Amino acid sequence: MNLEHYYSSQQWEKIQNFSASKTSPFLVVDLDRIQFKYDELTRCFPTAKIFYAVKANPGVEVIQRLKDIGSNFDVASVYELDRVIASGIAPARISFGNTIKKAVDVKYAYAQGVRLFVTDAHADLEQIAAFAPGSRVFVRVLVDSGDTAEWPLSRKFGCDTDMAVQLMVKAQQLGLKPYGVSFHVGSQQKDVTVWRTAIDTVKTVFERLENQYQIKLELMNMGGGFPAHYLSDIDSIQAYADQIKMYIQQNFKREITLFLEPGRSLVGDAGVIVSEIVLIANKSEKDAKRWVYTDVGVFNGLIETLGETTKYPIYTPKMQSQAEQSKVILAGPTCDSTDIMYEQSPYQLPSNLAIGDRLYWLSTGAYTTSYASVEFNGYPPLRTFYLD
Ligand SMILES: *Cc1c(COP(=O)(O)O)cnc(C)c1O
């Protein structure tokens, strides 16, 4: 773990100074870094409209900052919708991006002014037609995430191309505006070529609707999936963008509207969870294996370590002295044996680590606080501080 790969010394100082006097555990989110990632993405995709996937980090401060710099918002529920509306965001900047929603929720969103909905099923489309008449709808297609996404979203969402075509035809019959096609290649997608297959699928739906039904779609919504910087290296957003723009050019001869729905890539790198070591223990007098228990765990912020999937970079000030390091097992504070973050993964920490030392979990701005339990073992949800 090389801290300089993640933060300049100036940025790190800002976070450490802020954290020094606070009681752990908590998450610190650097809003400037979110803005930097947003600007980078808009530079790489100058023609795309960005809909921030609120679920990645629903903090009002995050929403506010992204609102100020021009983002649109993808909401997954009426609760997120309320929060976004309460932040003063016009409904024209909101997309209801969850295919799974109740009729009352569609009705509610419509009453708030939302006119853009996703669908992937007949019953859902019918309730959009009934309770959000005249709205724009886009259909989500199933795409293969390969085995290169850390959080594949395939199977649960999307339909095949035949059904996508039928849903758009039916949308028109029901008085809705068939607007386009969306997909999501899986979160933390490390292989850009997966977008090629997805874009190819979208093109098939566009062409069949145009040729067989004279329905001209406008939108390709490419979802999220861009990576945050965890322990392993990732390609730059620019490298992703260059490939993806080439796939688009190869497949679409006319101008189309592009949406992106980034979550993780915008907010992930902006967060640091500050934790403290509660206990260091061995399981036998003969066993040198160190168990390190911290005051954060799977239930209060680190749920994406389940299956040891997301490997967060971990920093502790004792790393500065180039001290000898040795293998650790990292676990959370609760009385649940699934509350172990890393047992198989080869994490090493300084051998002179002590109870009370701080551990910093880098790149924890996405899918942490919103995933924390409300009071498992009595632990409150993780507190968050936002730095301007
Ligand atoms: C979760 C989600 C996103 C965000 O995905 P990331 O991989 O975090 O960028 C975007 N769109 C939809 C529909 C989602 O469900």
The ligand as an SDF file (V2000), in Angstrom:
LIG
                    3D

 15 15  0  0  0  0  0  0  0  0999 V2000
  -26.1480    1.1750   -9.0820 C   0  0  0  0  0  0  0  0  0  0  0  0
  -26.5280    1.7580  -10.3710 C   0  0  0  0  0  0  0  0  0  0  0  0
  -25.6830    2.6690  -10.9970 C   0  0  0  0  0  0  0  0  0  0  0  0
  -24.3350    3.0520  -10.4440 C   0  0  0  0  0  0  0  0  0  0  0  0
  -23.3910    2.0650  -10.7020 O   0  0  0  0  0  0  0  0  0  0  0  0
  -21.8520    2.2470  -10.3390 P   0  0  0  0  0  0  0  0  0  0  0  0
  -21.2380    0.9690  -10.7490 O   0  0  0  0  0  0  0  0  0  0  0  0
  -21.7660    2.5220   -8.8950 O   0  0  0  0  0  0  0  0  0  0  0  0
  -21.3370    3.3870  -11.1400 O   0  0  0  0  0  0  0  0  0  0  0  0
  -26.1120    3.2270  -12.1680 C   0  0  0  0  0  0  0  0  0  0  0  0
  -27.2980    2.9030  -12.7190 N   0  0  0  0  0  0  0  0  0  0  0  0
  -28.1370    2.0280  -12.1420 C   0  0  0  0  0  0  0  0  0  0  0  0
  -29.4310    1.7380  -12.7930 C   0  0  0  0  0  0  0  0  0  0  0  0
  -27.7670    1.4150  -10.9700 C   0  0  0  0  0  0  0  0  0  0  0  0
  -28.5970    0.5310  -10.4050 O   0  0  0  0  0  0  0  0  0  0  0  0
  1  2  1  0
  2  3  1  0
  2 14  2  0
  3  4  1  0
  3 10  2  0
  4  5  1  0
  5  6  1  0
  6  7  2  0
  6  8  1  0
  6  9  1  0
 10 11  1  0
 11 12  2  0
 12 13  1  0
 12 14  1  0
 14 15  1  0
M  END
$$$$
